[in-house]
Amino acid sequence: MRFGLARADRVQLRIYDVSGRLVRTLADRSFPAGDHELRWDGADDRGRRLGPGVYFARARYAASGYEDAKKIIVLR
């Protein structure tokens, strides 16, 4: 997951399954200004590999209040 920040901000990046359950928190911390990349290994917060299917990545930016979501398809 790539994102850029014009100035430092606290970012939450979470992965949800199709039923809306939170399966993984990739980030919930402050990032400096600039470009950033976070990788999801397909596992949940306990380290268990999740099955194939559709997931959603949701990003929230604290300072601006901006939110964005993207669909992820896992094909293993």
N, C-alpha and C positions, 0 to 999 in steps of 0.2 A: 504494500500500500504506500503510495507516494503522496506527499503533500508538501506545500510550501507555506511559509509564514513570512509576512512582511515585517512583523515584529514578534518578540517573544510572547508566547501564549501557553495556557494550559490546554492540553488536548486529551480527550477521551476517545479511544478507538476500540470498539467492541464488535464481536462477531455473534450473530444470532442465527438460530435455525429457522426453518420456514414457519414454525408455530410461534415464533417470537421469543423463545427461551434464549437467554444469554448463555453462550457456550464458551466464550473466551474473551478476556480483556487483554488486548495487546498493549495498550498504553492508557495511563491515567496520571499524567505528569506534565511538568512544564518543559517546553522545548524552546531553544533560542531561535531567532530569526534565521531563515534560510530554508533550503530544501532538505527533506527527511524521507527516509524509507523504512518501513517496518515490514517484516515478513511473518506470515502465518504458516506454520508447519502442518496445518490440518488437524491439530489436536485441541482438546478442550483444556480448561484450566487445571485439570488433574493430570494432564499429559497423555490421556487416552486418545488414540486416533479415531476421528469421526468418519462415518461412512460416506459414500458418494451421495451427492444431493445438492440442493440449492441452499446457500447461506447468504447472509447479508452483513456487510461491514457498515457500521454507523460511526461517523466522526462528529464530535461536538467540540467547538472552540469556545472557551470560556469568555474571553474578553469581548469578542464580537457577537457571541450568541449564535453564530452560524452553525448549521447542521447539514450533513450530507450523508447519503446512503448509496451503496453500490451493491449490485448482485454479484455473488461469486458462485460458480458452478464447479463442484469437485467431481472428477470423473474416474477415480481409481478403479 
